[in-house]
Amino acid sequence: MDSITLKASHLYIPGEIATKLFGDEQHAYLAYQSERSTLLVAPTSQQWFYKMHQPSQHLLKSRNLKGDKTIALHEILIDNSLNDQDRKLEYTVQDTSGILKISL
């Protein structure tokens, strides 16, 4: 499985992960938890996620035919004074809830 990376202030999600979590959805919910330095990403079909975390909605942009997706994180990085250096990110996929947890 490829890694999730931060590149040019965009979150790059490999097609294998993106397809598994988002299917054909065009948008994702993002919620940054500053106390844990964790970004939570969920498909917009997860309405319970919206009720629990009050996330912002972001466009899932298709990058190639392999299904890779990107999400612009400029606002989250700036608002929370986070490191915007290009790098691989630690993550976990919670299969039961359909949430992607990423350490920033």
Summary of the structure (lengths in Angstrom):
residues: 104
radius of gyration: 12.5
end to end distance: 19.6
largest distance: 36.6
contacts: 285
relative contact order: 0.30
helix: 20%
strand: 41%
